[in-house]
């Protein structure tokens, strides 16, 4: 069995077609088909169902996919380690944009101080996309806000975040006190992420529970652009404490939503322990320690620590 056969197999599953996979890999369809046939012969089982519309994995193919992805990732990490000589490991950590604003730099600092020979790769994207990357074994660990059923992950609830109204002072109906109830925000013009964003789902559920329909006038998925629009006074937004940490830079008004049911939980999800390298296990420990310190030192606004100290 060769690594290129594993790469070919994974690419075919990703593309759902031998032809599209061949284009991506820059090999001929015939050569690609021969390598898959050789792999199936060596395994004594069929991995792919071929149809007129494409290919799908068999039951055996799905089982094989999991281990093929892991083997390829470990091989890539071994290559990176060899290229970097003194490096003792490589770890990939996924952070949602709001979480990255408060956690990313302290995490980098702590990893450089404790494990200078571990190469840290940070990936910033929406929580749902991070979950998909974790499933594909393209990440070792990630901060998520929702869990998908049936996934073989190790999950540690880290902290709960309160949500805040963030606005320029001139925005109509913007609150100006230290806290506000969701019921008082029905007329407030809002800029929010689109429906694919986990925060949007959380807020819609909270508004529905309060019998309100939020006044969303604009959707922006990028945190930097969203906050620029808020700073320009186009509308307010509702964001967790990590985004509220930008208050000092932006000169914005930040008001905590006092409803007990309005908040967001941060979960540290990793591959199963038996799939994690020593570098990834070390990074998980550092993420826990850094997040706990940020909460204890009140550098993570609106956050309450819930993780067991023994994790």
Helices and strands as residue ranges (DSSP letters): H 3-15, H 18-25, H 29-43, E 48-51, E 54-57, H 59-83, E 89-95, H 97-114, E 118-124, H 127-135, E 141-144, E 153-167, E 179-180, G 182-185, E 189-192, H 198-209, E 215-219, H 223-231, E 237-240, H 241-244, H 247-250, E 253-257, E 263-271, G 273-275, H 278-296, E 303-305
